[in-house]
């Protein structure tokens, strides 16, 4: 058999011989390949005949029973041409079912459930981010009421105060989002191959932009206090 790098991490080495429990079928490790798994379990590649013996053999059956092992398989990987007979036509002719690579992944045990969990975490991230950022700037605006009142009394326009507030909010949100992205990349480098981790650049950039956008949307809750500030009322409120 050819094992994935995940089995090598568990101590299996090239030249070792593994025995299938209760069947007594021996598998000699002849090489390694890239890290791959099925349901988070390291995989191994063996000849089709060997897989058929493992799949259809009966524990305790005599060796002569191997002749009755059916010539079957669970799936075939196809590389379809861009033109020619449609896949649906071929399926109807041969009584088969053809799935795309993405659909095959979804058929793996637990794959759909894990995707739903991860997507839910992302949705909650996009919902929580504007609330946290909005609450932060709401408190910040209340604490800066004397400064805002002083600036308005000195002649600063509402548009200028609004522009400064938005610029400050954008700076804080962008810096926070960037710091979070750097932290996520650092965690990915630390865990290495111990856990499934994938962070494509396109996904990272899209997530950063979305988080920054919803974060800035949360600051809109604080802009009313800035634009509707009355210098006389605000100055008098502290007396």
Secondary structure, DSSP 4 states (H G I P E B T S, - for coil): -EEEHHHHHTT--TT-EEE-TTT--EEE--EEES--EETTEE-EE--HHHHHHHHHPPTT--GGGGGG-----S-------SSSS-HHHHHHHHT-----HHHHHHTSTTHHHHHHHHHHHHHHHHHHHHHHHHHHHHHHHHHTHHHHHHHHHTT--HHHHHHHHHHHHHHHHHHHHHHHHHHHHHHHHHHTTSS-----HHHHHHHHHHHHHHHHHHHHHHHHHHHT--HHHHHHTT-
